[in-house]
Amino acid sequence: MDNSVSKTTLKTLLGIIPLLFFSISIIHAQKEKPEKYYRVVAKMNQTTFADMKNKGLDVDHVHFEKEEMTAEISCSDLQLLRKNDIKVHIKIRNLSKRIPKINKRIDKKKKKASKKAKSTYRQNINTPENFELGSMGGFFTLEEAMAHLDQMQKKYPKLITIKSSIGTSIEGRPINMVKISDNPNQEEADEEELLFTAIHHAREPIGLSQMVFYMWHLLENYENDAEIKLLVDHTALYFVPIINPDGYTYNQRTNPNGGGFWRKNRKNNQNGTFGVDLNRNYGYLWGTNGTNNTNSQTYQGTASFSEPETAAIMNFINQRTFITALNYHSFSNLLIYPWGHSANATTPENDTYVKMSDYMTQENGYVAGTPSQTLNVQASGSSDDWMYGEQNSKPRIFAFTPEVGSRNDGFWPASSNIISLCNNAFPLNLKIMRMGARYARVTPKEDLITIQSLEGVVSFDIERFSIKETAWTVSLTSTSQFIESTSAAKVYDNIDFLSTDTGDISFKLASTTPINSQIPLTLKVTNGIWEYTKELTVSYNGETNTNCTTPQSATPTDITSTSAALSWLPNPDSSKYTVRYKELNDTEWIILEVATNNLTLDSLKPETTYSIQVSSQCGGTNSLFGESTTFTTKKEILSIDTITKSLNTIRIFPNPVKTVLTIKGAITKEDTFYDIFDLLGKNIRSGKINKEGRINITSLAAETYIILLKRKGKNRAIKFVKN
């Protein structure tokens, strides 16, 4: 080999070697184990914390109490604190490794506690039948979340679109979106558009869980919840469940049982570090107080919208006209709103933000405020700042960041806490729907109006939820032939946001109205685009006969779980009696006429309190009704008679069961009902089997039960075990 060739070859090799070492370093970085995280309590106040932030402390979820800071921090941050002589007590080492074990202990302890307190445990919201926990420590994998979207569309094709991509991540994964509405595949100009997102940060899976929970709730309750139907019919709800699929998948790969602490996307920063904080990459005042340190958890990127994930959200939003947005994160039980870019700045509509957040957090007690007020951080380039602040390419959006879960839950709550955390987030979703829609609710002061004369008045409250100012008209209508006339409708066009006004509308009955008639009325509120109605009843007792003696209170005897015998002293002047009864908290009476001073009520509900009143009839007119008597039916006991009648073709599975019990056989062809009893015979739950034959039993305590299936006089009792 001559010297020229040798020199050329040597130069080539010398040129390749640095590239080779760089490539090896990148490969090493990609395979490098994620940094360890610790849950710590550090001796510092907020002043010291601010000083440490200036020195590079990279944490954004902290809690201060008695000169101590509790936080989940990286190994680098732990070293920084110690280097600055900050006393640190480590509560949990290596969170990613320890969290699954700790959560298992929490789940086991909670399971034992639920057995002891099973009779008093109640959930706020019934868990949707189709909602189930995921395989990643109770949370969904990316594939499981997408499968839920597919299942929703398959079951409810008239309410939700097929998932579609609004863009792709830096590693080429689709960023999927679905829309829920009454005509989801159509553009309807009169529908307000609302946005819901989750997983900006890959280590915050509870935002995804609560979103899937809420979506299933909307779909499953659309047909039987009048308010849900009204809101879905007149809004366009867009859901982007996973904005950061790459970071989420990375955690899924490194920690398949949950506990992964990767936060950012998976951008290769070409210097051995990876990731951009997507919630620092939006365009409004981007970089005002962000960091260019690529190793930081809050690295803002090279420019606003430099990342394909945030660019996809920007392009999607610019094509729509959203009025509100909830961008879900975790943790700290907070509801955050702009501005984030400055410590003490508030938006021009801060009063509206405060009203909205006060209303949204009434049930769950979340603390509301700006990032500085709630987390003691500044966050330029956040989604909320851009969604509200950018008003040239799109309308302003009232955007919020809910932070779901307490400091004890952390980023990866125990699976046994997921349902309760979904419950806590539920009112945020429902209430922002009310405010996003042009919605006002009318509520009569009485659902049952009792009158003796032919004239009456319906008094009502009207509450404005709509962010947008709108005029509402309230009117009174009836399908009854006995309503002769009603007074004019009332118009409301100056109710303050989230405030209430009052009003009344009178009505007149026809002279031919029979005594003891139950007359339906409809109170209607409309904004000219859609309407909301409330049903009520007028009980016309007629002119009372003061010469006709009112019977003494009825006496209940022989009370069972479904019946009660009633008797009262006879009235010698009475030809017959009018008896009315109802469940104690109901508004509508059931009216009976009897010729004797006794009767037996049957088909009653077990363990239910009833109220009953009696009136005498003398010469075609009624006395006043007597004072109410109340009684409570007994609990239903599972008897041998009910077990022996059989629906032999029916079977249940799985058994034991954890979340959803499936009923198979002829059960779905006709109406079939069920009761679930514990082994002491107490009725735990009752209901109707849906067409899929599925019953969600997540809320039941872990023990043995008997399910009694009932159809047309035939029963089948089957024992099952809840894990």
Phi, psi and omega per residue, in radians:
M1 nan 2.242 -3.120
D2 -1.369 2.950 -3.040
N3 -1.161 -0.612 -3.117
S4 -1.112 -0.714 3.115
V5 -1.157 -0.707 -3.129
S6 -1.100 -0.737 3.142
K7 -1.142 -0.724 3.134
T8 -1.102 -0.779 3.139
T9 -1.082 -0.723 3.138
L10 -1.104 -0.741 3.116
K11 -1.090 -0.716 3.138
T12 -1.095 -0.783 3.124
L13 -1.097 -0.732 3.119
L14 -1.095 -0.573 3.104
G15 -1.289 -0.569 -3.085
I16 -1.356 -0.619 -3.022
I17 -0.999 -0.818 3.110
P18 -1.045 -0.712 3.112
L19 -1.105 -0.667 3.140
L20 -1.119 -0.786 3.105
F21 -1.108 -0.657 3.124
F22 -1.121 -0.763 3.140
S23 -1.101 -0.714 3.134
I24 -1.100 -0.700 -3.140
S25 -1.132 -0.653 3.111
I26 -1.159 -0.792 3.119
I27 -1.054 -0.718 3.112
H28 -1.080 -0.731 -3.139
A29 -1.123 -0.662 -3.134
Q30 -1.152 -0.603 -3.106
K31 -1.594 -0.143 -3.076
E32 -1.032 2.453 3.111
K33 -1.154 2.477 3.103
P34 -1.054 2.651 -3.128
E35 -1.126 2.538 3.118
K36 -1.274 2.582 3.078
Y37 -2.154 2.646 -3.082
Y38 -2.329 2.530 2.942
R39 -1.673 2.098 -2.982
V40 -2.288 2.789 2.914
V41 -2.088 2.099 -3.075
A42 -2.021 2.455 3.103
K43 -1.343 1.679 3.087
M44 -2.868 2.652 3.035
N45 -1.810 -3.063 -3.064
Q46 -1.184 -0.523 3.099
T47 -1.166 -0.808 3.096
T48 -1.100 -0.681 3.119
F49 -1.039 -0.783 3.127
A50 -1.079 -0.685 3.113
D51 -1.125 -0.720 3.134
M52 -1.214 -0.558 3.053
K53 -1.079 -0.728 3.110
N54 -1.121 -0.450 3.130
K55 -1.565 -0.001 3.041
G56 2.005 0.088 3.082
L57 -1.040 2.167 -2.931
D58 -1.971 1.220 -3.095
V59 -2.461 2.495 -3.091
D60 -2.296 0.093 3.047
H61 -2.209 1.718 -3.071
V62 -2.272 2.712 3.090
H63 -2.336 2.270 -3.118
F64 -1.907 2.364 3.078
E65 -2.757 2.111 3.105
K66 0.922 0.969 3.067
E67 1.063 0.468 3.086
E68 -2.262 2.507 3.095
M69 -1.966 2.218 3.012
T70 -1.845 2.288 -3.093
A71 -2.797 2.892 3.000
E72 -1.893 1.979 -2.966
I73 -2.204 2.789 3.138
S74 -1.400 2.937 3.080
C75 -1.059 -0.668 3.120
S76 -1.081 -0.742 3.135
D77 -1.189 -0.628 3.094
L78 -1.066 -0.764 3.113
Q79 -1.126 -0.675 3.126
L80 -1.082 -0.773 3.136
L81 -1.091 -0.786 -3.131
R82 -1.149 -0.649 3.114
K83 -1.071 -0.533 -3.131
N84 -1.713 0.373 3.047
D85 1.028 0.570 3.032
I86 -1.539 2.156 3.112
K87 -1.236 2.225 -3.057
V88 -2.227 2.249 3.001
H89 -1.867 2.100 -3.137
I90 -1.493 2.031 3.122
K91 -1.469 -0.710 3.126
I92 -2.408 2.181 3.085
R93 -1.581 2.594 3.040
N94 0.801 1.194 -3.039
L95 -0.940 -0.750 -3.096
S96 -0.996 -0.669 -3.130
K97 -1.410 -0.638 -3.015
R98 -1.489 -0.503 -3.036
I99 -0.963 -0.860 3.138
P100 -0.994 -0.670 3.135
K101 -1.209 -0.764 3.130
I102 -1.096 -0.756 -3.125
N103 -1.136 -0.593 3.080
K104 -1.103 -0.694 3.103
R105 -1.148 -0.711 3.105
I106 -1.075 -0.782 -3.129
D107 -1.086 -0.732 -3.123
K108 -1.144 -0.755 3.134
K109 -1.126 -0.713 -3.132
K110 -1.189 -0.598 3.122
K111 -1.121 -0.734 3.094
K112 -1.134 -0.732 -3.135
A113 -1.119 -0.632 -3.110
S114 -1.176 -0.510 3.097
K115 -1.160 -0.703 -3.125
K116 -1.272 -0.508 -3.032
A117 -2.021 0.464 -3.024
K118 -1.113 -0.505 -3.079
S119 -1.328 -0.316 -3.097
T120 -1.889 -0.175 -3.077
Y121 -1.309 2.241 3.075
R122 -2.447 2.467 3.055
Q123 -1.631 2.680 3.113
N124 -1.223 -0.783 -3.094
I125 -2.105 2.321 3.066
N126 -1.075 2.239 3.130
T127 -1.100 2.246 3.136
P128 -0.952 2.489 -3.083
E129 -1.069 -0.570 -3.066
N130 -1.611 -0.011 3.123
F131 -1.498 2.306 3.065
E132 -2.512 2.710 -3.116
L133 -1.256 2.735 -3.133
G134 -1.562 -3.126 -3.050
S135 -1.613 -0.088 -3.085
M136 -1.742 1.293 -3.090
G137 1.116 0.510 -3.085
G138 1.678 -0.225 -3.135
F139 -1.744 2.785 -3.082
F140 -1.354 2.457 2.825
T141 -1.288 2.938 3.085
L142 -0.991 -0.764 -3.097
E143 -1.164 -0.680 3.129
E144 -1.167 -0.672 3.119
A145 -1.116 -0.760 3.130
M146 -1.171 -0.587 3.092
A147 -1.121 -0.622 3.066
H148 -1.094 -0.737 3.113
L149 -1.074 -0.715 3.121
D150 -1.137 -0.718 -3.139
Q151 -1.145 -0.703 3.097
M152 -1.016 -0.805 -3.093
Q153 -1.185 -0.606 3.123
K154 -1.175 -0.709 -3.097
K155 -1.413 -0.558 -3.045
Y156 -2.287 1.067 -3.058
P157 -1.120 -0.337 -3.133
K158 -1.545 -0.053 -3.095
L159 -2.099 -0.301 -3.062
I160 -2.477 2.484 -3.119
T161 -1.390 2.855 2.917
I162 -1.160 2.441 -3.141
K163 -1.055 2.479 -3.141
S164 -2.450 2.680 -3.070
S165 -1.566 2.310 3.047
I166 -1.695 0.002 -3.135
G167 2.836 3.103 -3.139
T168 -2.147 2.661 3.133
S169 -1.315 3.098 -3.104
I170 -1.179 -0.407 3.058
E171 -1.722 0.182 3.002
G172 1.561 0.196 3.107
R173 -1.463 2.523 3.121
P174 -1.230 2.501 2.997
I175 -1.771 1.786 -2.938
N176 -1.566 2.642 -3.132
M177 -2.393 2.569 2.951
V178 -2.334 2.764 3.117
K179 -2.146 2.359 3.037
I180 -1.988 2.233 3.063
S181 -2.954 3.078 -3.130
D182 -1.254 -0.512 3.037
N183 -2.259 1.276 -2.915
P184 -1.116 -0.406 -3.112
N185 -1.609 0.099 3.127
Q186 -2.025 2.635 3.012
E187 -1.609 2.050 -3.135
E188 -2.011 2.047 -2.973
A189 -1.111 -0.474 -3.061
D190 -1.554 0.092 -3.135
E191 -1.673 2.236 3.032
E192 -1.317 2.479 -3.074
E193 -1.784 2.297 -3.125
L194 -2.172 2.504 -3.087
L195 -2.061 2.415 3.062
F196 -2.290 2.203 3.132
T197 -2.278 2.846 3.051
A198 -2.677 2.915 3.065
I199 1.044 0.834 2.752
H200 -1.073 -0.739 -3.128
H201 -1.857 2.243 -2.941
A202 -1.181 -0.377 -3.050
R203 -1.692 0.364 -3.063
E204 -2.163 1.148 -2.962
P205 -1.283 -0.302 -3.091
I206 -1.130 -0.472 3.073
G207 -1.071 -0.666 3.080
L208 -1.211 -0.763 -3.114
S209 -1.050 -0.835 -3.113
Q210 -1.136 -0.539 3.133
M211 -1.182 -0.791 3.110
V212 -1.104 -0.706 3.078
F213 -0.986 -0.860 -3.077
Y214 -1.205 -0.690 3.126
M215 -1.070 -0.778 3.092
W216 -1.090 -0.661 3.115
H217 -1.061 -0.805 3.132
L218 -1.041 -0.825 -3.062
L219 -1.173 -0.764 -3.069
E220 -1.293 -0.445 -3.082
N221 -1.812 0.076 -3.088
Y222 -1.011 -0.736 -3.036
E223 -1.394 -0.415 -3.028
N224 -2.044 0.050 3.088
D225 -2.082 1.918 -3.024
A226 -1.054 -0.688 -3.115
E227 -1.227 -0.752 3.092
I228 -1.017 -0.784 -3.132
K229 -1.077 -0.783 -3.136
L230 -1.074 -0.791 -3.094
L231 -1.198 -0.716 3.111
V232 -1.164 -0.685 -3.129
D233 -1.106 -0.486 -2.984
H234 -2.107 0.365 2.983
T235 -2.388 2.832 2.998
A236 -2.043 1.929 -3.021
L237 -1.784 2.042 -3.110
Y238 -1.880 2.262 -3.106
F239 -2.100 2.194 3.008
V240 -2.048 1.618 -2.954
P241 -1.233 -0.552 -3.059
I242 -2.391 1.704 3.124
I243 -1.317 -0.506 -3.036
N244 -2.047 1.229 -3.062
P245 -1.175 -0.505 -3.107
D246 -1.210 -0.876 3.126
G247 -1.089 -0.659 -3.135
Y248 -1.142 -0.751 3.116
T249 -1.148 -0.605 3.104
Y250 -1.076 -0.794 3.074
N251 -1.109 -0.663 3.129
Q252 -1.089 -0.660 -3.124
R253 -1.324 -0.728 -3.091
T254 -1.373 -0.520 -3.083
N255 -2.404 1.320 -3.048
P256 -1.107 -0.299 3.101
N257 -1.732 0.237 -3.120
G258 1.625 2.827 3.094
G259 1.823 0.018 3.108
G260 -1.167 2.432 -3.033
F261 -1.936 0.247 3.069
W262 -1.222 2.322 -3.030
R263 -1.896 -0.763 -2.928
K264 -1.484 -3.063 2.974
N265 -1.360 -2.929 -3.062
R266 -2.001 0.628 3.061
K267 -1.061 2.263 3.030
N268 -1.433 1.939 -3.075
N269 -1.428 0.095 3.043
Q270 1.107 0.350 3.085
N271 -2.409 0.392 -3.115
G272 1.575 -0.072 3.087
T273 -1.956 2.794 -3.114
F274 -2.308 2.545 2.890
G275 1.764 2.481 3.012
V276 -2.150 2.400 3.043
D277 -1.274 1.904 -3.071
L278 -1.108 -0.461 3.137
N279 -1.539 0.303 2.932
R280 -2.209 0.185 -2.981
N281 -1.926 0.047 3.119
Y282 -1.367 2.865 -2.852
G283 -1.475 -0.340 -3.027
Y284 -1.317 1.990 -3.093
L285 0.894 0.680 3.116
W286 -1.008 2.428 3.053
G287 1.393 0.060 -3.113
T288 -1.022 -0.793 3.111
N289 -2.424 0.478 -3.118
G290 -1.463 -3.037 -3.118
T291 -2.144 2.500 3.054
N292 -1.696 0.094 3.117
N293 -1.328 1.891 -3.037
T294 -1.140 -0.340 -3.136
N295 -1.469 -0.176 -3.088
S296 -1.290 2.573 3.057
Q297 -1.142 -0.359 -3.113
T298 -1.956 0.473 3.111
Y299 -0.996 2.216 -2.971
Q300 -1.483 -0.163 -3.089
G301 1.626 3.105 -3.074
T302 -1.441 -0.363 3.131
A303 -2.883 2.881 3.071
S304 -1.088 2.402 -3.121
F305 0.985 0.566 3.084
S306 -1.238 -0.328 -3.058
E307 -1.715 2.435 -3.116
P308 -1.069 -0.475 -3.128
E309 -1.188 -0.849 3.135
T310 -1.245 -0.578 3.084
A311 -1.108 -0.648 3.108
A312 -1.124 -0.747 3.109
I313 -1.118 -0.767 3.127
M314 -1.014 -0.872 -3.104
N315 -1.115 -0.697 3.135
F316 -1.112 -0.818 -3.109
I317 -1.169 -0.664 -3.139
N318 -1.141 -0.317 3.108
Q319 -1.564 -0.085 -3.053
R320 -2.148 -3.116 3.124
T321 -2.275 1.093 -3.116
F322 -1.172 2.500 3.090
I323 -1.827 -0.518 3.106
T324 -2.429 2.835 3.056
A325 -2.647 2.436 2.967
L326 -2.054 2.004 -3.139
N327 -1.866 1.735 -2.944
Y328 -1.363 2.400 3.071
H329 -2.413 -3.055 2.969
S330 -2.647 2.665 0.170
F331 -2.351 -3.090 2.986
S332 2.239 0.048 -3.135
N333 0.949 1.037 -3.091
L334 -2.200 2.760 2.946
L335 -2.247 1.840 -2.982
I336 -1.782 2.477 3.079
Y337 -2.412 2.913 -3.060
P338 -1.169 2.831 0.043
W339 -1.578 2.601 3.019
G340 -1.832 -0.309 -3.000
H341 -1.298 -0.343 -3.129
S342 -2.335 2.623 -3.013
A343 -1.134 -0.737 -2.994
N344 -2.036 0.206 -3.078
A345 -1.494 2.538 3.022
T346 -2.263 2.728 -3.117
T347 -1.281 2.844 3.074
P348 -1.068 -0.372 -3.130
E349 -1.943 0.668 -3.127
N350 -1.064 -0.624 3.123
D351 -1.064 -0.690 3.101
T352 -1.171 -0.752 3.088
Y353 -1.020 -0.744 -3.132
V354 -1.126 -0.758 3.103
K355 -1.057 -0.811 -3.119
M356 -1.069 -0.823 -3.075
S357 -1.222 -0.632 3.070
D358 -1.049 -0.746 3.139
Y359 -1.185 -0.737 -3.062
M360 -1.211 -0.460 -3.031
T361 -1.820 0.230 -3.120
Q362 -1.027 -0.720 -3.073
E363 -1.489 -0.723 -2.981
N364 -1.634 -0.169 3.070
G365 1.211 0.301 3.067
Y366 -1.017 2.537 3.042
V367 -1.511 2.262 -3.059
A368 -1.923 2.652 3.084
G369 2.759 -3.052 3.105
T370 -1.335 2.930 3.084
P371 -0.965 -0.671 3.133
S372 -1.170 -0.692 -3.113
Q373 -1.259 -0.538 -3.023
T374 -1.767 -0.715 -3.069
L375 -2.018 -0.009 -3.128
N376 1.032 0.613 3.107
V377 -2.269 2.783 2.963
Q378 -1.942 2.465 -2.995
A379 -2.466 1.373 3.053
S380 -1.288 2.654 -3.110
G381 1.390 0.324 -3.121
S382 -1.447 2.795 3.130
S383 -1.082 -0.746 -3.079
D384 -1.128 -0.753 3.138
D385 -1.049 -0.779 -3.120
W386 -1.215 -0.755 -3.088
M387 -1.094 -0.681 3.098
Y388 -1.438 -0.776 -2.944
G389 -1.330 -0.637 -3.136
E390 -1.345 1.951 -3.073
Q391 -2.224 0.374 3.063
N392 -1.750 -0.830 -3.113
S393 -1.459 -0.175 -3.062
K394 -2.829 2.907 3.025
P395 -1.236 2.803 3.051
R396 -1.230 2.527 -3.104
I397 -2.083 2.268 3.015
F398 -1.351 1.663 -3.047
A399 -1.812 2.455 3.118
F400 -2.279 2.718 2.976
T401 -2.074 1.784 2.973
P402 -1.332 2.356 3.050
E403 -1.915 1.806 -2.954
V404 -1.564 2.301 3.056
G405 1.838 2.625 -3.133
S406 -1.486 3.050 3.103
R407 -1.154 -0.434 3.067
N408 -1.302 -0.466 3.078
D409 -1.285 -0.703 -3.096
G410 1.145 -2.789 -3.110
F411 -1.326 -0.454 -3.089
W412 -2.191 1.427 3.140
P413 -1.093 2.781 3.041
A414 -1.110 2.571 -3.091
S415 -1.059 -0.535 -3.141
S416 -1.228 -0.219 3.110
N417 -1.700 -0.140 -3.005
I418 -1.092 -0.789 -3.100
I419 -1.088 -0.771 -3.127
S420 -1.155 -0.603 3.094
L421 -1.198 -0.629 3.040
C422 -1.102 -0.697 3.083
N423 -1.067 -0.742 -3.119
N424 -1.134 -0.574 3.134
A425 -1.415 -0.332 -3.020
F426 -0.925 -0.854 -3.095
P427 -1.113 -0.455 3.084
L428 -1.068 -0.766 -3.110
N429 -1.204 -0.832 -3.101
L430 -1.125 -0.755 -3.051
K431 -1.262 -0.569 3.093
I432 -1.249 -0.460 3.003
M433 -1.125 -0.753 3.126
R434 -1.069 -0.736 -3.083
M435 -1.319 -0.554 3.120
G436 -1.261 -0.634 3.078
A437 -1.310 2.759 3.038
R438 -1.462 1.376 -2.846
Y439 -2.146 2.315 2.945
A440 -2.346 2.521 -3.098
R441 -2.007 2.292 3.109
V442 -1.836 2.341 -3.088
T443 -2.293 2.029 3.093
P444 -1.172 2.569 3.101
K445 -1.139 -0.515 3.092
E446 -2.373 2.347 3.033
D447 -1.443 -0.427 3.095
L448 -2.135 2.015 -3.118
I449 -1.876 2.057 -3.120
T450 -1.800 2.191 -3.128
I451 -2.318 2.637 3.038
Q452 -1.750 -0.551 -3.131
S453 -1.596 -3.124 -3.104
L454 -1.539 0.069 -3.135
E455 -2.171 2.573 3.138
G456 -2.714 3.061 -3.092
V457 -2.364 2.383 3.000
V458 -1.806 1.990 3.073
S459 -1.722 2.547 -3.037
F460 -2.642 2.831 2.941
D461 -1.902 2.568 3.010
I462 -2.222 2.147 -3.067
E463 -1.967 2.253 3.124
R464 -1.601 2.178 3.034
F465 -1.849 -0.461 -3.002
S466 -1.058 2.302 3.007
I467 -1.128 -0.722 -3.132
K468 -1.363 2.442 3.074
E469 -1.223 2.334 -3.059
T470 -2.587 2.665 3.042
A471 -1.691 2.336 3.114
W472 -2.098 2.492 3.101
T473 -2.014 2.252 3.131
V474 -1.935 2.260 -3.125
S475 -2.413 2.893 -3.124
L476 -2.136 2.221 3.133
T477 -2.329 2.947 3.102
S478 -2.754 2.581 3.039
T479 -1.591 -0.052 -3.068
S480 -1.398 2.456 3.082
Q481 -1.249 -0.218 -3.070
F482 -1.591 -0.087 3.024
I483 -1.467 1.931 -3.087
E484 -1.416 -0.682 -3.121
S485 -2.861 2.797 3.010
T486 -2.334 2.730 3.114
S487 -1.348 3.033 -3.012
A488 -1.133 2.657 3.074
A489 -1.129 2.728 3.124
K490 -1.904 2.414 -3.140
V491 -1.918 2.326 -3.140
Y492 -2.184 2.005 -3.105
D493 -2.276 0.196 -3.131
N494 -2.456 0.580 3.065
I495 -1.361 2.301 3.090
D496 -1.152 2.642 3.123
F497 -0.953 2.226 -3.140
L498 1.062 0.504 3.078
S499 -2.012 2.993 -3.041
T500 -2.210 2.439 2.990
D501 -2.085 2.993 -3.106
T502 -2.213 2.947 3.087
G503 -3.057 3.060 3.050
D504 -2.658 2.625 3.105
I505 -2.308 2.242 -3.111
S506 -1.589 2.822 3.108
F507 -2.522 2.824 -3.140
K508 -2.344 2.337 3.101
L509 -1.596 2.684 3.066
A510 -1.257 2.669 -3.116
S511 -1.169 -0.294 -3.133
T512 -1.532 0.083 -3.098
T513 -1.119 2.152 -3.137
P514 -1.179 2.570 3.059
I515 -1.109 2.536 -3.131
N516 1.186 0.417 3.066
S517 -1.297 2.532 2.989
Q518 -1.896 1.925 -2.973
I519 -1.941 2.155 -3.127
P520 -1.370 2.454 3.012
L521 -2.249 2.654 3.093
T522 -2.171 2.106 3.049
L523 -1.668 2.127 -3.002
K524 -2.119 2.365 2.997
V525 -2.105 2.326 -3.131
T526 -2.392 2.545 3.052
N527 -1.836 0.225 3.140
G528 1.627 -0.284 3.121
I529 -1.902 -0.800 3.094
W530 -2.514 2.953 -3.071
E531 -2.313 2.739 3.090
Y532 -2.222 2.335 -3.071
T533 -2.147 2.702 3.076
K534 -2.341 2.175 -3.092
E535 -1.565 2.456 3.056
L536 -2.521 3.003 -3.031
T537 -2.297 2.415 2.997
V538 -1.806 2.168 3.069
S539 -1.785 1.903 -3.108
Y540 -1.659 1.927 -3.100
N541 -1.602 -0.190 -3.107
G542 1.341 3.018 3.090
E543 -1.164 2.236 -3.098
T544 -1.410 2.577 3.123
N545 -1.674 1.849 -3.083
T546 -1.228 -0.265 3.097
N547 -1.522 -0.109 3.141
C548 -1.699 2.108 -3.014
T549 -1.239 2.314 3.067
T550 -1.308 2.281 3.136
P551 -1.132 2.660 3.004
Q552 -1.200 2.878 -3.085
S553 -1.007 2.500 3.120
A554 -1.255 2.597 3.117
T555 -1.902 2.101 3.112
P556 -1.513 2.408 3.075
T557 -2.424 2.982 3.086
D558 0.856 0.857 -3.118
I559 -1.382 2.231 3.057
T560 -2.058 -2.912 3.118
S561 -1.286 -0.347 -3.064
T562 -2.294 0.052 -3.076
S563 -2.650 2.875 3.069
A564 -2.744 2.417 3.063
A565 -1.618 2.384 -3.092
L566 -2.204 2.508 3.075
S567 -2.634 2.737 3.120
W568 -2.624 2.855 -3.127
L569 -1.167 2.386 -3.113
P570 -1.237 2.667 3.061
N571 -1.908 1.987 -3.059
P572 -1.081 -0.397 -3.135
D573 -1.557 -0.025 -3.019
S574 -1.688 2.338 3.080
S575 -1.504 -0.518 3.095
K576 -2.794 3.093 -3.107
Y577 -2.248 2.583 3.005
T578 -1.852 2.152 3.139
V579 -2.007 2.318 3.031
R580 -2.280 2.475 -3.133
Y581 -2.525 2.782 3.142
K582 -2.827 2.811 2.949
E583 -1.105 2.535 -2.934
L584 -0.921 -0.723 -3.068
N585 -1.655 0.026 3.083
D586 -1.327 2.868 3.114
T587 -1.872 -0.377 -3.046
E588 -1.802 2.229 3.128
W589 -1.456 2.600 2.911
I590 -1.728 2.193 -2.995
I591 -1.916 2.309 3.093
L592 -2.227 2.625 3.005
E593 -2.060 2.294 -3.135
V594 -2.325 2.645 -3.132
A595 -1.612 -0.195 -3.125
T596 -2.006 3.018 -3.098
N597 -1.665 0.573 3.078
N598 -2.775 2.752 3.029
L599 -2.871 2.882 3.068
T600 -2.032 2.194 3.046
L601 -1.578 2.331 3.078
D602 -2.271 -3.091 -3.087
S603 1.025 0.553 3.086
L604 -1.450 2.909 3.130
K605 -1.604 2.479 3.088
P606 -1.135 2.610 3.058
E607 0.889 0.778 -3.108
T608 -2.232 2.400 3.130
T609 -1.605 2.278 -3.133
Y610 -2.040 2.663 3.045
S611 -2.053 2.445 -3.113
I612 -2.401 2.488 3.085
Q613 -2.371 2.630 -3.115
V614 -2.249 2.473 3.090
S615 -2.275 2.536 3.068
S616 -1.553 2.598 2.999
Q617 -1.949 2.165 -3.133
C618 -2.254 1.962 3.083
G619 1.051 0.623 3.068
G620 1.553 -0.075 3.086
T621 -2.111 2.781 -3.058
N622 -1.819 2.621 2.921
S623 -1.382 3.053 2.970
L624 -1.143 2.662 3.027
F625 -1.264 2.517 3.098
G626 -1.297 3.077 3.119
E627 -1.100 2.650 -3.120
S628 -1.239 2.446 2.944
T629 -1.944 2.396 3.110
T630 -2.057 2.631 3.037
F631 -2.647 2.754 -3.120
T632 -2.127 2.223 3.108
T633 -1.213 2.743 -3.097
K634 -1.412 2.884 3.106
K635 -1.247 2.643 -3.136
E636 -1.433 2.294 3.122
I637 -1.903 2.296 3.115
L638 -1.215 2.053 -3.031
S639 -1.876 2.899 3.101
I640 -1.070 -0.651 -3.113
D641 -1.044 -0.734 -3.099
T642 -1.251 -0.479 -3.112
I643 -1.351 -0.589 -3.000
T644 -1.262 -0.479 3.064
K645 -1.271 2.347 -2.886
S646 -2.306 2.474 2.917
L647 -1.927 1.510 -2.897
N648 -1.181 -0.360 -3.062
T649 -1.424 -0.098 -3.027
I650 -1.605 2.454 3.030
R651 -2.436 2.827 3.121
I652 -2.183 2.633 3.042
F653 -2.804 2.803 -0.201
P654 -1.261 2.868 3.111
N655 -2.609 1.834 0.189
P656 -1.173 2.793 -3.076
V657 -2.286 2.590 -3.113
K658 -1.849 -0.829 -3.031
T659 -2.198 -0.899 -3.025
V660 -2.161 2.153 3.080
L661 -1.640 2.238 -3.116
T662 -1.897 2.301 -3.128
I663 -1.837 2.218 -3.141
K664 -2.131 2.622 -3.138
G665 2.273 -2.714 -3.122
A666 -1.339 0.131 -2.973
I667 -1.143 -0.501 -3.053
T668 -1.521 -0.065 -3.089
K669 -1.432 -0.472 3.127
E670 -2.375 2.958 -3.134
D671 -1.102 2.124 3.114
T672 -2.237 2.349 -3.097
F673 -2.009 2.861 -3.126
Y674 -2.464 2.652 2.921
D675 -2.213 2.437 3.039
I676 -1.957 2.210 -3.110
F677 -2.039 2.589 2.926
D678 -1.466 3.110 -3.036
L679 -1.293 -0.123 3.028
L680 -1.568 -0.019 3.124
G681 1.594 0.070 -3.122
K682 -1.377 2.313 3.101
N683 -1.297 2.022 -3.088
I684 -1.573 -0.682 -3.113
R685 -2.762 2.612 3.070
S686 -2.340 2.741 3.108
G687 3.094 -3.001 3.128
K688 -1.976 2.399 3.123
I689 -1.239 2.260 3.094
N690 -1.345 3.030 -3.023
K691 -1.161 -0.394 3.086
E692 -1.453 -0.163 -3.130
G693 1.230 0.572 -3.077
R694 -2.019 2.403 3.077
I695 -2.214 2.111 3.105
N696 -1.432 2.081 -3.094
I697 -2.036 0.415 -3.099
T698 -0.965 -0.645 -3.039
S699 -1.339 -0.201 -3.134
L700 -1.282 2.538 3.055
A701 -1.216 2.715 -3.122
A702 -1.315 1.848 3.075
E703 -2.957 -3.003 -3.127
T704 -1.645 2.430 -3.118
Y705 -2.324 2.939 2.965
I706 -2.131 2.222 3.056
I707 -1.792 2.224 3.119
L708 -1.841 1.971 3.138
L709 -1.666 2.328 -2.986
K710 -2.301 2.249 3.049
R711 -2.668 2.088 3.055
K712 0.861 0.879 3.052
G713 1.422 -0.087 3.099
K714 -1.853 2.457 -3.094
N715 -2.214 2.740 3.001
R716 -2.505 2.116 3.117
A717 -1.827 2.253 -3.111
I718 -2.326 2.341 3.107
K719 -1.504 2.435 3.054
F720 -2.499 2.826 -3.114
V721 -2.008 2.239 3.056
K722 -1.698 2.135 3.097
N723 -1.452 nan nan
